[in-house]
Amino acid sequence: MWRQSEGENLAKSVNLRSCHKYCSKCCYPLVPSAFDEIKEAENVKLLAMQEKYDTDIAVLKEAVQDMQQLLKNPTKLADISNF
C-alpha cells in the first residue's frame, strides 16, 4: 500500500537529483544543460588553441620570408654574418 511518507520521500529524492547536474561517481552529465556547459568549455579551449596556432603559423611564415629575402641578397647575409 502506498503511504504518504513514501510519496514525500520519492518527491524529495527526485528534487534532489534534479539539483545535481553531474553523476557524483563518474561526473557524467545528467541534464542537457550540463552537457552544454561541457561543450562550451571545450569550444573555448579549442578557440584558444586555434588562435595560438594561427599566431604561430603567421610568425613562422614571416620568418621564412625573412630567410628567403636574406638568401636573395647575399651581401646582406655577408653583413649579418660579420657581426
C-alpha positions in Angstrom: 0.0 0.0 0.0 1.2 3.5 -0.9 1.9 5.7 2.1 2.1 9.4 2.2 5.7 9.4 3.7 6.8 7.2 0.7 5.4 9.7 -1.7 7.1 12.6 0.1 10.4 10.7 0.1 10.1 10.0 -3.6 9.4 13.6 -4.3 12.3 14.8 -2.2 14.6 12.2 -4.0 13.5 13.4 -7.4 14.0 17.0 -6.4 17.5 16.4 -5.0 18.5 14.5 -8.2 17.4 17.4 -10.4 19.7 19.7 -8.5 22.7 17.7 -9.4 23.9 18.2 -13.0 26.6 15.5 -12.9 26.9 12.0 -11.6 28.6 12.0 -8.2 30.6 8.9 -9.1 31.8 9.5 -12.7 30.9 13.2 -13.4 28.8 12.2 -16.4 26.3 15.0 -17.3 22.8 14.1 -16.1 21.0 17.0 -17.7 21.3 18.7 -21.1 22.5 22.0 -19.6 25.4 20.2 -18.0 26.3 18.7 -21.4 26.0 22.2 -22.9 28.4 23.6 -20.3 31.0 20.9 -21.1 30.7 21.6 -24.8 31.0 25.4 -24.3 34.2 24.9 -22.2 35.6 22.6 -24.9 34.8 25.2 -27.6 36.6 28.0 -25.6 39.7 25.8 -25.3 39.5 24.9 -29.0 39.2 28.6 -30.0 42.2 29.5 -27.8 44.3 26.7 -29.4 43.2 27.8 -32.9 44.2 31.4 -32.1 47.6 30.3 -30.8 48.1 28.0 -33.9 47.2 30.9 -36.2 49.7 33.2 -34.5 52.4 30.6 -34.6 51.9 30.0 -38.3 52.0 33.7 -39.0 55.3 34.1 -37.1 56.8 31.1 -39.0 55.7 32.4 -42.3 57.3 35.8 -41.6 60.5 34.1 -40.5 60.6 32.0 -43.7 60.0 35.2 -45.8 62.9 36.9 -44.0 65.1 34.0 -44.7 64.2 34.0 -48.3 65.0 37.7 -48.5 68.4 37.1 -46.9 69.1 34.3 -49.4 68.2 36.6 -52.3 70.6 39.3 -51.1 73.9 37.6 -50.3 75.5 41.0 -49.4 73.1 41.4 -46.6 73.8 37.9 -45.5 77.5 38.6 -45.5 77.0 41.8 -43.5 75.0 39.9 -40.9 77.5 37.1 -40.6 80.3 39.6 -39.9 78.7 40.5 -36.6 
